[in-house]
Amino acid sequence: MPYFERKLWQKQIDKITEVDTEIVDDNVDMEKIALSILSTEAGPQHALGGRFRCRKLVQPGESGVIVLSIAANDDGGPVTLDLSPGDLQSRSGCAISANLIQLKPAQLTIPPGGSQRLEVHVQIPHSTKPGVYSGRVTGNNPDSVIFIVEYEVNQNS
C-alpha cells in the first residue's frame, strides 16, 4: 500500500526565459543562479508537487524505499514514462550515486484516469555521513516529468 497518493499536478512552461550570462557582482547568490539554470532547461516540463520523503530513518548499510502512486489525467491517452534517477545530494555536499537507486518499475504506462505504483529504492553505503539526501527522478514521455525524493540517513546506534 502506498504511503500516500498524489494526483499529477502539471504546469506547462510556455516560455523559456533568457539567462543573463554577464556576472556583474562577485557576491551573486548561487541558489539564484542554480534556479535560473534549472528554469531554462530545454523542453516542456511537468512537476509533481512537493518532495517525497522516506518515512523511516535509514542507517548506513541499509536500504530505504519510497512507495508512490502516480496518476494520469482523465483526458488524453495513456501516459508512458521512462524513469531515471539522479544522484542524491546532502546540504553538506555529500552524495549517493544514482547507480544505488533502483526504480520498480523503471517504465510506467498509466491509462487515462488511472494510477500506477512506483517504488524508489536506495541502498545507503556504509560510509554515508548522516543528513538529508535529496535528488530528482525524471520521467520522459517525450516531455519531462520531475519529482524530488528525500532520504534521511541517521548515525548508526
N, C-alpha and C positions, 0 to 999 in steps of 0.2 A: 504494500500500500504506500503511495507517495506521501511524503511529509506534508505536502500542500499541492494545490493545483492552481495554476495561473493560466488565465486566458491570454492569448497572444495580444500584446499591445504593440501596434505598429504605427510608425510615423515615417512617412516618406520624406527624405531630404530632397527638396525641389531644386535647390541651387547650391552649388559648391562655392564657398566663399574663397576669395583670393587671400593668400597669406603674404604679409609684408615681409620680404626677406632681408630688409635692411635693419640691422640692430643699431639703435642709436644710444642705448644705455647698457652699460655692463651689469647693472642691477636688475636685469629682466627676470621676472618671476617664471621659473622653469615649469611650474604647473600650467601657467597660461600658454606657454609655448607648446607643451605636450597636448593640451586640449585643442589648440589651434591646428596642430598637425593631424590629430585624430579626426577632427571635424572635416578635414579636406581629403580624406581617403577616397579614392575613386569608387564609383558605383553607388547605386542606391543602397541604403542600409535600413534595417528594422531592428529595434531593440526590445528585448523583454525587460519590463520594468523591474527595478530593484536588483539586489545582489542575492544570490542563492548560497546559503551558508550551511555547512555540515553541522548537524545537530550535536555531535559529540566532539569532545576534545580528542585529538589524535596524538598519540605518543610517537616519538621517533621509532622506526622499525615496524609500525603498524600501518594499516590502510584505513582510509575513510571513504564514505560513499554519500553522495547526494542523489536522491531519487526525485525526479521531476515528472510531471505530466504536461506535455507540450500539446497545445490545442491549436487547431486551424480555424479560420473564419468560416462562416456558413456559405459565403458567396465564393464563386470560383471553383476551380477543380482541385484535385488532390495536391498536397504540398509535399515535395520530396526534398529532404535536407541531407547533404553530405557534411557530416560534422567533423571538426578537428579541434583539439585543444591547443592552447598556448601555454607557455611556461607560467608557473605560479611565482609571484614575487612578494616579498615582505617589505615593509616600510624601511627596514634597515638595509635593504639591498640584497638579502639572501634570496636564492631561487631554488625551485623544484622543477626539474626538467619536464617538458611536455611528454617525453617518452615514458614517464612514470604514471601518466594519466591514461586511463582506459575508458572509452565511451561504449556503453552497451545499450542499443546497437549503435554503430558508427554511421548508419544511414537510417533515416526515418521517412516513412511515407504515411502521411496523415490525410484521411479523407475529409472532405468539406464538413465542418461542424464536429469533427471527431477529435480524438486525442490519442497520443502515443506515449508510452512510458520510456523515460531515458534515465540511465544510471551513469553517474560520473564518479568513477573510482580513482583514487590516487594512493600510490604506495609511498609512504614517507620514509626517506632514507634515514639510517641510524644516526648520521652525522648532522641532521637538520636541527638548527637552532630554534628555540621557542619563538612564537609570533604568529600573526595572522598572515596567511599567504593567499593572494587572490590572483586570478587570471581570467582570460577570455576563452569562451568556447564559441567557435564560429561555424555557422551552417551556411552553405551556398546552395542556391536553387534557381537561377543564377544570381539573384540579389543576395546580399549578406544579411544574416540574422545573427546577432551577437548577444551573448549574455555573460555575466560575471559570476564566477564561483569562488567561494572562500572556505578555507580550512584553517582552523586554529590548532597549531602544534603546541603541545604542552611539554613541560620538562618531565622526564622520567622520574617517577616517585621512588 
